[in-house]
Amino acid sequence: MASSSNLWKALGPGILVACAAIGGSHLVWSTRAGAEFGWSLLWLVLLANLLKFPFFFYGQRYAAATGESLLAGYKRLGIGYVWIFLIINILTGTINIAGVSMLSGALLSGYGITAVSVHHLTVGVLMTCGALLLFGHYKLLDSLAKLIITVLGISTILAVGLALHNQPEIPADYVTPSPYQWASFAFIISLLGWMPAPIDLSAWSSLWMFSREKQTGHVATVKESTIDFYIGYLAAVVLAVLFVALGVLVMYGSGESFSDRGDGFAKQLVSLYTASIGEWSHLIILSAAFITMFSTSLTCLDGYPRSFAACSSLIKDLPPQKFQHIQNFWIILSTIFASFVVLLFAKSLLQLLSFAAIVSFITSPLLAYINYRVMSRENVPMKFRPSILMKLLSWAGIVFFTIMSFAYLFLRFVS
């Protein structure tokens, strides 16, 4: 039986994954799903969380059961799998970091900063996150995540509770749009891509476990890491439902749709809360939303370079003492590349976020399959390998992601 003190020392990696997830998928896609389609897509939000559950679970489970990172498990399958992960993540990582940071920059503009464009504010956010990580490392990241999840959870529950009593009246002649048409398919793929997060984030939690161990001096048991994962994942699922509800209760039926412009989207996002709680709360909600997205930017700018550094170390068989230097190199490089994406290619916030989410979804079947194979190998103790239920759920997810990915690619490039 784990003691409460040891459990507290183990908590962190799962909560960090939730922190990374809640920023993009929840604030953007869950809210839009509710605002544009009502409750129609709630089942799909829950299905995405269910089908991705095994692959995120394997990240921490594997590390706790074997004492090595999930990416080290990739290497056991063959060095080619590490290269596959690295190449996919360089593509998706740069876009995802740029996307969540641009939303941070858009929210920052809500403080009345009009002399500087959202694009340049985003570069400022990226440079600030990069500097914090280069000097604050994991300890800063861990402390911020727990505080931010708590603040966002309380404010969202409050907003939804008040919205239940202050719903705008939906016009009698309002026709509910159907999401089940080809025109909405790209939106559905975007929703699935980041709900609750891209599957490549599963590798981050296994790497963060070693940083948490270094910070506290405690090696998390399988049970403790499982509890940490459940807390983080459950928080992500509950908040996803709450954000759908907020979109339904405040914007659905109003005839208003989200703006493609970063500053316009940020204002609408904040107004979802203030419409329920009151205009007096504007600054508080803006700050909560900005801090949430800033923490997501910070988490992504740590997680992707951390996984890049792990891949580099595994490919070159580099000693552990060089890991931090390699990660710092990737943090600097990722900051530069994401800044170029924002300045040169990001004309619209929603277009950038959509592209990032779609790319994440298309790569998910392959990463899901590799995670499943890694967890099923002989170096994992038999009692920790996937159960029959987890095997069924894993294959259901792999098949579902594959069919949906091919359907999107067919509609996008063939039909």
Buried (B, 14 or more C-beta within 10 A) or exposed (E): EBEEEBBBBBBBBBBBBBBBBBBBBBBBBBBBBBBBBBBBBBEBBBBBBEBBBBBBBBBBBBBBBBEBBBBBBBBBBEEEBBBBBBEBBBEBBBBBBBBBBBBBBBBBBBEEBEEEBBBBBBBBBBBBBBEBBBEBBBEBBBEBBBEBBEBBBEBBEBBBBBBEEEBEEEEEEEEEEEBEEEEBBBBBBBBBBBBBBBBBBBBBBBBBBBBBBEBBEBBBBBEBBBBBBEBBBEBBBBBBBBBBBBBBBBBBBBEEEBBBBBBBBBBBBBBBBBBBBEEEBBEBBBBBBBBBBBBBBBBBBBBBBBBBBBBBBBEEEBEEEEBEEBBBBBBBBBBBBBBBBBBEEBEBBBEBBBBBBBBBBBBBBBBBBBBBBBBBEEEBEEEBBBEEEBBEBBBBBBEBBBEBBEEBEEEEEEE
